[in-house]
Amino acid sequence: MNAAPVPLADDAAHVLVVDDDRRLRDLLSAYLSKHGHRVTVAASASEARAFLVSLSFDIIVLDVMMPGENGFSFAESLRRRSDVPIVMLTARSEASDRVRGLELGVDDYLTKPFEPRELLLRIGSVLRRTRAPAPKAEGAVTRFGPFTFSIERGELRNGVEVIRLTERERDILRLLCASAGASVTREALCGAGAAAQERTVDVQINRLRRKIEVDPANPVYLQTARGSGYRLLADG
């Protein structure tokens, strides 16, 4: 017997699925709706743009290979004006494509074919990281210049403004804050599965610098430790 659909909560996440494959759009719309998400589907980047004019989304599931404008180009243009989380779907599994997606600021990257449940879990994980957390005790906080980073919450602030981070940026900041002032190797920053290419760490460091440095080319806080990795210069 099929499970009954989950009733939509008032705060149900609104997901925009952008894919030129109608069968996959229909499958994901039905599956994500059954599991408590509001879903809007678009067959192209131009159709997605039309929805974004009048609707607000909590997360975008974005195909890479589409006729006309591809997912990379759409993500790049979107990132110039929005921090809406993006999970990228693609049949291309080359490391260079994953790096390109990270450089553009996508939050997660899932290779086709995939299980719908895996996508559901990844969407949930991204939403938990990116939705504003409820106020609670500070816990351990690292301060550098006007910025504070809560290690427990994984929350970066510039004064009262919350700076949105991807999962990898958050993990890297936690490691750097845990060893504030000391160098952390690229290998250590690769995290789980050191098979992850060390070049992706450099990509994430560059993105972090653009968020916390006045001049990312001459960083004050997030410095390169020549020959070993990176270090965060924290206050005190």
C-alpha positions in Angstrom: 0.0 0.0 0.0 1.4 3.4 -0.9 2.0 5.9 1.9 -0.5 8.7 2.2 0.8 12.2 1.2 2.1 14.3 4.0 -0.3 17.3 4.6 1.4 20.5 3.7 2.4 22.6 6.7 2.0 26.3 6.7 5.8 26.6 6.6 6.3 23.9 4.0 9.3 24.5 1.8 8.6 25.7 -1.8 10.8 23.8 -4.3 11.4 24.9 -7.8 12.3 22.0 -10.1 14.0 23.0 -13.3 14.5 20.2 -15.8 13.7 19.7 -19.5 12.7 16.0 -19.0 9.0 16.0 -18.5 8.9 12.5 -17.0 11.5 13.5 -14.4 9.6 16.7 -13.6 6.4 14.8 -13.0 8.1 12.2 -10.9 9.8 14.7 -8.7 6.8 16.9 -8.4 4.7 13.9 -7.2 7.4 12.6 -4.9 8.3 15.8 -3.2 4.7 16.9 -2.8 3.9 13.5 -1.2 6.7 14.2 1.3 5.4 17.6 2.4 6.9 20.1 0.0 5.2 22.7 -2.2 6.5 22.1 -5.8 6.6 24.3 -8.9 8.1 22.9 -12.1 9.8 24.6 -15.0 11.0 23.1 -18.3 13.7 25.7 -19.0 15.8 28.5 -17.5 13.6 31.1 -19.1 10.5 29.5 -17.6 12.2 29.4 -14.2 13.0 33.1 -14.5 9.3 33.9 -15.2 8.3 32.1 -11.9 11.0 33.8 -9.9 9.5 37.2 -10.8 6.4 36.6 -8.9 7.1 33.6 -6.6 9.5 33.0 -3.7 11.3 29.7 -3.4 13.1 28.0 -0.5 15.3 25.9 -2.8 15.9 25.2 -6.5 16.6 21.7 -7.9 18.4 22.5 -11.2 19.3 20.4 -14.2 22.6 21.2 -15.9 22.1 20.0 -19.5 19.0 21.8 -20.9 18.3 23.2 -24.4 18.9 26.9 -24.6 20.5 28.3 -21.4 22.1 25.5 -19.4 22.0 25.1 -15.6 25.5 26.5 -15.1 24.7 29.8 -16.8 21.3 30.1 -15.0 23.0 29.4 -11.6 25.6 32.0 -12.3 23.1 34.7 -13.2 20.9 33.8 -10.3 23.8 34.1 -7.8 24.4 37.7 -8.8 21.1 38.6 -7.2 19.9 35.8 -5.0 21.2 33.4 -2.3 18.4 30.9 -2.8 19.9 27.4 -2.2 20.5 25.3 -5.3 20.8 21.5 -5.7 22.3 20.8 -9.1 21.2 17.6 -11.0 23.4 16.4 -13.8 24.3 13.3 -15.8 27.9 14.7 -15.9 30.0 13.3 -13.1 33.4 14.8 -14.1 35.3 16.5 -11.2 35.6 19.6 -13.3 31.8 20.0 -13.4 31.5 19.6 -9.7 34.2 22.3 -9.2 32.4 24.6 -11.6 29.2 24.2 -9.7 31.0 25.0 -6.4 32.6 28.0 -8.0 29.2 29.3 -9.0 27.9 28.8 -5.4 25.6 25.8 -5.7 24.9 24.1 -2.3 24.8 20.5 -3.4 25.5 18.4 -6.5 23.7 15.1 -7.4 24.6 12.9 -10.3 21.9 11.2 -12.5 20.6 8.6 -12.2 19.7 9.0 -8.6 17.1 7.8 -6.1 14.3 10.3 -5.4 14.8 9.6 -1.6 18.4 10.7 -1.8 17.3 14.0 -3.4 14.7 14.4 -0.7 17.3 13.9 2.0 19.7 16.3 0.4 17.0 19.0 0.1 16.2 18.5 3.8 19.8 18.8 4.7 20.3 22.0 2.7 17.1 23.6 4.1 18.2 22.8 7.7 21.5 24.6 7.1 20.2 27.6 5.2 16.9 28.4 6.9 17.3 31.0 9.7 17.8 29.1 13.0 15.7 29.8 16.1 17.5 32.0 18.7 19.4 30.0 21.3 22.5 30.2 23.5 25.6 31.3 21.7 27.9 28.5 22.6 31.5 28.7 21.3 31.9 31.8 19.1 35.0 32.8 17.1 35.4 36.5 16.4 37.5 38.1 13.6 37.0 41.7 12.7 33.3 42.5 12.5 32.5 38.8 12.0 31.4 36.2 14.5 31.1 32.4 13.8 29.1 30.2 16.0 30.7 26.8 15.8 27.7 25.0 17.3 25.1 26.6 14.9 27.5 27.0 12.0 26.3 30.6 11.7 28.4 33.4 10.3 27.4 37.0 11.1 28.6 40.4 10.2 27.2 42.4 13.1 23.6 41.4 13.1 23.5 40.3 9.4 23.6 36.5 8.8 25.9 35.6 6.0 24.7 32.6 4.1 27.1 29.7 3.8 27.1 26.4 1.9 27.6 23.2 3.8 31.3 22.9 2.7 32.0 26.6 3.6 30.5 25.9 7.0 32.5 22.8 7.6 35.7 24.5 6.5 35.1 27.5 8.9 34.5 25.0 11.8 37.8 23.4 11.1 39.6 26.7 10.8 38.0 28.1 13.9 38.9 25.0 15.9 42.5 25.7 15.1 42.3 29.5 15.0 45.7 31.0 14.3 47.3 27.7 13.3 47.5 26.3 9.8 45.1 23.6 8.6 46.2 21.4 5.7 44.2 21.2 2.5 44.0 17.5 3.1 42.3 18.0 6.5 40.0 20.6 5.0 38.8 18.1 2.3 36.8 16.5 5.1 35.1 13.2 4.8 36.4 11.1 1.9 39.7 12.8 1.2 39.2 11.6 -2.3 37.6 15.0 -2.7 40.0 16.9 -4.8 42.0 19.5 -2.9 41.3 22.0 -5.6 37.7 22.2 -4.4 39.1 23.4 -1.1 40.8 26.3 -2.9 37.5 27.1 -4.6 35.6 27.2 -1.2 38.3 29.3 0.4 38.1 31.8 -2.4 34.3 32.0 -2.0 34.7 32.4 1.8 37.2 35.3 1.2 34.7 37.1 -1.0 32.2 37.0 1.9 34.6 38.1 4.7 37.4 40.1 3.2 37.4 43.7 2.0 40.1 42.7 -0.6 39.9 38.9 -1.2 43.2 39.1 -3.1 45.0 40.4 0.0 43.2 38.6 2.8 43.4 39.8 6.4 41.5 37.0 8.2 41.6 33.9 6.0 45.3 33.6 5.1 47.3 31.1 3.0 49.8 29.1 5.0 52.4 28.6 2.3 53.2 25.0 1.6 50.6 23.6 4.1 47.1 25.0 3.8 45.2 27.9 5.4 44.7 29.6 8.7 42.1 31.9 10.2 43.4 34.9 12.2 40.8 35.3 15.0 40.6 38.1 17.6 42.2 37.5 20.9 
